[in-house]
Amino acid sequence: MAIDMSEFTENVEAGLKANKNFTRFLYRFKTDGTTKRGILDYSDKEWDKRTRIAKAKIDIATGRDKQINTGVNFTENSRLNDVAELYFEMSCEVSNWTKERKDAYNLYCKNSIGKKRIKDVRQVDIDSLRKSMELKGHSKQTENGCSPRTIKKILIQILKPIMQYAVDNKVLSDLPNIKAPKQNRQKKTVEDAGVKLATLYRTIISTYEDEPFYRALFLLALYGRRWNEIRTLQWSDINFLTSRYTIRAENNKIGQNQTYELSAPIAEALSCINDEHNGLVFKSPITGIELYPPKKQLAKIKDAANIPELTMHYFRHILVSAMGEAGTATTILSASLGHTNLDTVNNFYLSANHTKASQAANIAIEKLTNVD
């Protein structure tokens, strides 16, 4: 069947075009003297635009660059950007975490040190990158400099593994000295955490009494889920019969499936959502695809609860502080939030029993919020 070339109007990169909504891609490349052409169709996937583009590039690279699978195809004279591309595609799993790190690399490293040959990346280049991030970021929130946490992510979780990939492939003999910046920040504290937790619970229930969609969304945040875990939750991840739900490995920070107890207030709200219960739980009411951060709805809760510092992540700070005040064990707190820090939880956390921990955490939350 002939390909309708007029459908593919958007240029992605050389040899790759997309249709207007970036759900279908037309590729064209040569291998062994033969021209390959075809279509990649992701129209049945509930991915955002960036994910679809990234997946198309990976699928094409897998089919085109056969030599990647037979040995190292970069040298000490390769650009850091080229090595980074290979690292993310060949050494990392296809996951949101990989995508997040790749996006961060492109934002902070690609145009600063990425054009240097990998053998020429020196300590002074890394120090310069760190210094520039300390002075200015790439968003309105970081215009006066990135946080030590963000800088650590770029240097230790992104740049260092890329350089190590070159060492492992015997392209470099050793690594530059890549260190995280010293963090002089004090731990974020929450005053009157128990009061704030109960206030937030009542605010969510009353504000969204007739909107189970947002009631479920913000209750999940109140019960310790990260925004990325909420927005990627699928109906197939929820088992109402066993009162369990799973945060899949590709959507959490430890790369392992985590199963939690489904509390009664969240289960009730979810069951009331007017939806066919297929695909994403929290689909955008406008586009039908993955939801953006609910800034307007969060602002409504901030005002109603009188907690101006509230963010989607600050729910977790309030929860931890409130349960800590109530005497909940650190091991329970850590596991219920999805952490696996062995320095903190020792042997209890070797198996990371998130289900059991979330049961204990849910009981504590019910007491703190006076849930009937």
N, C-alpha and C positions, 0 to 999 in steps of 0.2 A: 504494500500500500504506500502510495507516494506521501511524502512529508509536506505538509503545508508550511512553507518557509515564512509566509507572512504572519504566522502566529507568533513567531519569536522575534520580538522587537527590542528587547532589552539586552545590551551587551554586558556580560559578566566578566569575561577575560578572553584572551585569544583562544578561539576554538570552542567557546561556550556562550550560548545565548539563552535567554529565558523569555517566557511569555509575560504578559503585562503584570500578572499577579504573582509571578515567580513560583508557580506550582509545577510547571513543566519546563524542561531544559533540552535544548538541541546541542549536541556535541559533535565535533568533527576534529579528527586527528589522524596522523599517519603512524603506522607501526609496521616495520619490516617491508617498507615500500608500498603498503596497502593503506588506502584511505578508509577510515572507519567513521561511520555517521549513524546517529540514532537519537532516541528520545529517552530521557529519564523523567518518569512521571511520579510526582509526590503529592498529587492532588487529594489522595485519600489519607494523607498524614496530617496530624494536627500540630505541625511545627510552625514556628515563626519564620519570617523571611530569611533571617540570618542563618538559622539552622538548615533550611532547605538549600541555600547557596553553599554552605560548608559541606553538606552531605554530597551535593552534586560534584564538587571539586574532588572530594575523597574518592567517590565512585569512579570518576574519570581517571584519576591518578592511578588507581589500582589496576584499571584495564590498560592504561597507556604505558606506564613506566614499568615494564616487566623487569628491567634490570635492577629495580629497587629490591626485588625479592631475591636476587642472586648475589648481592654484595653491596658494599658501601659505594655510593656514587657521588661522594663529595670529598674534597681534599682540604688541606690547610689553607688553600687560596679561595675556597668557597666563601661567599658572603654569609654573615651571621643569619640574615633573613632566610637564606636557602636551607641552612642547617636547622633553623627553627621550624620551617615548614615540614621538613622530613621528620623531625622529632615528634611534632604534634600528630602527623598522619601515620607514622609507622610505629612509634613507641607508646602512644597513648590510646586509651580506649575512647570510643565515640561516646561522649557523655557531655552533660551540661558543664561539668567541672573543667573538662578539656576545652570546651568552647569558651568558657569564661577566661581561662588562662591565655588562650590564643588571642582573644579580643584585647586583653590587657597588654600582651606583648606588642600587638599592633599599635596600641595607643601610646605606649611609653618607650618602646625600644626600636620599633621598625624604622623610624625616620631619624633617630638620634644616633644609635650605635649599630643598627642593623645592617647598614651598607658597608661596614668595615669587613675586611677579610677576617675569618675567625682567628687566624694566627696572630693578627694585629690587635685583637681586643686585649687591652692592657688594664692594669689596676687603675690607672688614671681615668680610663674611659668609664669604668664602673663607678668610681668616686664622683665623676662628673654627672653621671646619670642620677645617682642618689642625691647629689646636691641640687640638681635642677628640680627634682621632685619635691625636695624640702621647701623650695622657693615658690613653685607654682605647679598646679595640677591641670587637668583638662576639663574641669566643670566649674560651675558657679560655686559649688560647695567647697572646691579645693583650690580656688583661685589664689589663696594665700599659702598654699603648700599642701602636699598630701600628708596623711597621717602616717605615723611609724608603721602601723599595721599594713597599710597599702604598699609602702616602700618595701617592707619585709616580703610581702607577697611577690612583688616584681623581682626582687633580687634572689630570694631563697627558693620560692616555689616555681619560678618561671625561668629566669636567666641561668641560675646554677644548674638545673637539670639539663638544659640545652647544651651548656658547655661540657657537662659531664658526658652527654651523649657523644660529643666529639672525641672525648678522651677514651670512652669505651670502644669507639670504632677506630682507635689508634690514629686519629687525625691530629690530636694534640697530645703532648706528653704529660702535661699537668694543667691544673686549673688556676686561674687568677684567685686572689684571696677575696672571695665574695662573702661579706658579712652583713648581717642585718643591723640596722641602726639601733643604737641604745634607746630604750623606751623609758622615759621618765614620767610617763603618764601614771596617775593614780587609778586604781581600780574604780570603775563607775559604781557609785553607791546610790541606793534608793531609800529615801526617808519615808517612813510610814508605809512600807511596802504592802503589809497586810491590808491596810485601809484602801490603798490604791487598787489592789487586786480585786477586792470586793466591790469597789466603786466601778471599776471597769466592767466587771461581770454584769452588774445591774444595768449599767449604761448600754451595753451591747444588747441585753435582753429587751430592754424597754425601747431603745431606738429602732431596733430591727424586729420588733414583735411581729410585724406583717411582711417582713422581707427575710425569709429563711436563708436566701443566698448569702447575704452579707452577715447574717447572724452566725451561720456556720463558719464563714471565712474568718471572722474576727475571734470566734471562740477557739478555733484551731490555733490562732496566734496566741491567745491567752493561755492555752494549754501547752505552749512551748514549741510550736512548729515554726520553722523558718519560712520566710516568704517564698523562696524557691520551692520548698516542699509543698506549700499550699497550692501555688499556681500550677504545678505539674501533676497534682493528684488526679488520678483517673478513677472512674466509678468501679472499674474492675479491681482497684486496689482496696476496696472496702467490702468487708463481709459483715453484713448486718446480723446474720444468724449467730456468729461467734463473737460479735462486738469487737472486731479487730480491724485495723487498717494498716497498710504497709507503705512505707516510703521506700521506693525502689532505689537500688544502688546508684543508678546514674543521676539521681536527683538529690543525693545527700553528700556530705563531705567526706565520708569514710569509705565510700565505694562498696557498701554491703547493704543488702535488704534489711530494713529495720521495721519490725512489726510492733504496733502499739495497741493498747486497749482503746476502744472507741467509747468515750464517755457518753452518758445518757443525753445531756443537753446538746452535744454535737450531733449525735445520731438522730435526735428528734428534728433538729433543724435541717439536716441533710435529707431526711425522708420527706420533708415538706417542699423541697425545691421542685418547681414545676419544670421537669426536664425528662428526656427519654432515658436518662441514666446510661448513656453511652459516651465514650471518650472522656474528655476533661470534665471534672466536676465544676470548676470555676471558669467557664468559657466567657469571653467578652459578650455582653448582651448586644453589642453593635456588630462586631465582626464574626462572632461565633468561634474565634480561635483564642489562643492563650491570652489571659488577662494581664493588663498592665497594672502596676502598683495603684491601689485604690486611694489616691491622694485626697480626693474630695470627701470620700466616706470617712477616711481616717481623720480629716480635719473636723468633721462633724462629731466624732467621738472625743477628740481632744477638747473641744469646746464644752460638750455636755459633761464630761468627766472632770474638767478643769485640770488637765494634765498636759500643759503646752509642750513639754519635752517628748511627748509620745511619738514613737516611730514603730514600724512593724517589728524591728528587732528589739526595741525597748520593752515590748511585752515580755520577752524572755528575761530581761533584767529584773523586772518587777516580780515575775513568777519565782525566780530563783531566790531573790531576797525575801519574799513573803514566806516561802516554804522553809527557808533557812531560819527565819525568825520563829517559825513554828516547830523547829527542832528536827526537820526532815534530814536524814543522813545524806552526806555528800555523794555517796555512791548512788543513791536513789535519784538525787537531783541530776547527776551527770548522765545516767542512763536514760532518764525520762526525756532529756533534751537531745539525745542522740550523740553524745560525746563518747569517746573511748580513750581517754587520757589515762594510760596505765600508771603514770606517776601519781595520779590523784586517787584512782580507784583500786589500784593494786590487783590482787587476784580475783576480786569480785567481777572485775571488768574484762577479764580475759575472754569470757564468753559473751559479754555485753548483752545481758538479758533485758532488752528494751521493753518487752511485753510486761514482765514482772515489775520492773521499775515504774512503768507508766501506770500500772494498777495502783501501786502505793502512792504515786504522785496524784492520781485522780482523787483518791480518798482524801488526801491533804487539801487539794483544791476545793473539794466539796465542803469540807469543814470551814475553810477560810471564807468561802463565798456563801455559806449557808444554803447550798443547793438542796432542795427537798428530794 
